[in-house]
């Protein structure tokens, strides 16, 4: 197997794995235990690695890290969506408890 083919195959496996995790997170409706810093770090690293890969002319890593950046952005959006939904679910209960305590 040539070096280029090995690189593209490895890229495919990595992206498939990360994509499956983001899809599972989205379908479950929960991002409990997922740190927002995970995606911030992934985005920062992906931008750096994409630029570096472009500068050295390695298209396998340009594409891989560009797609990893997109997956990090998508993951961060999903986490924010789940956290907003959780706050909305908690707000009516907290308001009802507060109202009952004052009655």
C-alpha positions as a printed NumPy array, in Angstrom:
array([[  0.   ,   0.   ,   0.   ],
       [  1.41 ,   3.376,  -0.947],
       [  1.981,   6.108,   1.587],
       [ -0.707,   8.313,   0.038],
       [ -3.302,   5.512,   0.117],
       [ -2.443,   4.763,   3.744],
       [ -2.892,   8.438,   4.603],
       [ -6.302,   8.67 ,   2.906],
       [ -7.466,   5.417,   4.513],
       [ -6.394,   6.617,   7.959],
       [ -8.11 ,   9.943,   7.341],
       [-11.321,   8.124,   6.403],
       [-11.22 ,   6.001,   9.589],
       [-10.575,   9.035,  11.809],
       [-13.359,  11.086,  10.219],
       [-15.774,   8.152,  10.349],
       [-15.036,   7.659,  14.059],
       [-15.448,  11.337,  14.956],
       [-18.503,  11.649,  12.714],
       [-20.146,   8.69 ,  14.442],
       [-19.523,  10.282,  17.85 ],
       [-21.005,  13.628,  16.798],
       [-23.998,  11.83 ,  15.245],
       [-24.559,   9.81 ,  18.439],
       [-24.348,  12.978,  20.524],
       [-26.895,  14.687,  18.267],
       [-29.313,  11.722,  18.212],
       [-29.162,  11.148,  21.963],
       [-30.303,  14.705,  22.66 ],
       [-27.705,  15.001,  25.404],
       [-24.205,  16.344,  25.681],
       [-23.857,  15.563,  29.364],
       [-20.234,  15.26 ,  30.37 ],
       [-18.926,  16.844,  27.159],
       [-16.665,  19.803,  27.854],
       [-16.957,  22.885,  25.651],
       [-13.164,  23.085,  25.935],
       [-12.883,  19.82 ,  23.997],
       [-14.258,  21.518,  20.889],
       [-12.358,  24.762,  21.477],
       [ -9.117,  22.769,  21.669],
       [-10.035,  20.668,  18.646],
       [-10.882,  23.774,  16.609],
       [ -7.636,  25.494,  17.584],
       [ -5.535,  22.423,  16.779],
       [ -7.402,  21.767,  13.521],
       [ -6.855,  25.327,  12.28 ],
       [ -3.153,  25.112,  13.157],
       [ -2.717,  21.678,  11.56 ],
       [ -4.679,  22.688,   8.456],
       [ -2.479,  25.747,   7.893],
       [  0.684,  23.757,   8.63 ],
       [ -0.379,  20.963,   6.259],
       [ -1.137,  23.49 ,   3.532],
       [  2.256,  25.163,   4.042],
       [  4.087,  21.836,   3.684],
       [  1.833,  20.731,   0.825],
       [  0.308,  17.641,   2.448],
       [ -3.205,  17.433,   0.982],
       [ -4.201,  14.37 ,   3.018],
       [ -3.79 ,  16.392,   6.193],
       [ -5.224,  19.602,   4.707],
       [ -8.466,  17.77 ,   3.922],
       [ -8.477,  15.714,   7.137],
       [ -7.857,  18.65 ,   9.446],
       [-10.28 ,  20.876,   7.546],
       [-12.985,  18.26 ,   8.02 ],
       [-11.976,  17.794,  11.668],
       [-12.468,  21.537,  12.103],
       [-15.984,  21.242,  10.681],
       [-16.748,  18.335,  13.017],
       [-15.544,  20.387,  16.01 ],
       [-17.758,  23.296,  15.012],
       [-20.729,  20.959,  14.595],
       [-20.002,  19.284,  17.943],
       [-19.799,  22.655,  19.704],
       [-23.104,  23.768,  18.162],
       [-24.767,  20.539,  19.311],
       [-23.443,  20.967,  22.864],
       [-24.766,  24.541,  22.994],
       [-28.154,  23.432,  21.649],
       [-28.418,  20.656,  24.243],
       [-27.406,  22.964,  27.1  ],
       [-29.942,  25.616,  26.092],
       [-32.678,  22.976,  25.914],
       [-31.697,  21.658,  29.361],
       [-31.858,  25.187,  30.823],
       [-35.309,  25.707,  29.29 ],
       [-36.501,  22.413,  30.803],
       [-35.174,  23.393,  34.245],
       [-36.507,  26.976,  34.18 ],
       [-40.248,  26.145,  34.475],
       [-39.561,  23.745,  37.37 ],
       [-37.44 ,  26.302,  39.197],
       [-40.083,  28.977,  38.647],
       [-42.859,  26.638,  39.874],
       [-40.834,  25.8  ,  43.012],
       [-40.235,  29.468,  43.687],
       [-43.931,  30.298,  43.249],
       [-45.016,  27.426,  45.524],
       [-42.562,  28.537,  48.22 ],
       [-44.01 ,  32.049,  48.218],
       [-47.629,  30.874,  48.445]])
